[in-house]
Amino acid sequence: MGNAHLHSIHVHPVKAVRGLAPREAVVEPWGLAGDRRWVLIDDGGKVVTQRGLPRLALAAAELLPDGGVRLSAPGMEPLTVPVPRPSGTVPVELFRDKVDAVPAEDEAAHAWCSAYLGIGVRLAYMDDPATRRPVDPEYARPGETVSFADGFPLLLTTTASLAALNALIAQGDHADEGPLPMNRFRPSVVVAGTNAWAEDDWSRLAIGEVSFRVAKTCGRCVVTTTDQGTGERGREPLYSLGRHRRLGGKLVFGQNLVPLSGGTIRLGDPVRILE
């Protein structure tokens, strides 16, 4: 573990669309700065994701300095959306959570997203992540909150575990689908220089100056079978995870993290396992 280091950082400004790979990122209590603060909701207020709309993989969001986003997608003119003023909220349903969010002020943003997806959707922003959405109380400490990420502030994966998974895929019934890139798993941070599956045994770690606790392993869903470059779906990695990485009824890859301190993480930062 002496050479474990931060291999890549990934920020997804709008949940479910393509994100960014910056060289550094500020760690806030609820996740990486700017990560998943925006979300798309349907007419009933439910969050839409690649689970139901794999076409979202082809859209992209660039984070602007003020927290706004610049949206782009095939066949669409790019659109800049500023952070909305706190003039009222709409209820957002994300899995079992009910969260208040501020809708984008510009109707063009809703129209742009609806036109691209072919269904009526609205774009909404989490204005106050310190209060809007608690982490799952089964795994949380008092006061811990999260953005519109699936459940926890950060997701960590390792290059060694991806290589091991790709080796399993190569030996399986759907070898033609591999090897898979890391973007299938939409992590926040990727660590290199470890043994495969070493992260299973971590409970506390530091990336550079910032420390984290491991909340739980990450159960994976159909999004991982979506090619992030084409939006097409296959059988992997869920087929191989189901055969080799089943834990408590979940197919697992990666670890969910909660920050224990703040600061900036940078590519190449040493990763130290504290517990």
Buried (B, 14 or more C-beta within 10 A) or exposed (E): EEEBBBBBBBBBBBBBBBBBEBEEBEBBBBBBBBBBBBBBBBEEBBBBBBEBBBBBBBBBBBBBEEBBBBBBBEEEEEBEBBBBEEEEBEEBBBEEBEBBBBBBBBEEBBBBBBEBBEBEBBBBBBBBBEEBBBBBEEBBEEEBBBBBBBBBBBBBBBBBBBEBBBBBBBEBEBBEBBEBEBBBBBBBBBBBBBEBBBBEEBEBBBBBEBBBBBBBBBBBBEBBBBBBEEBEEBBBBBBBBEEBBEEEEBBBBBBBBBBBEEBEBBBEBBBBBEE
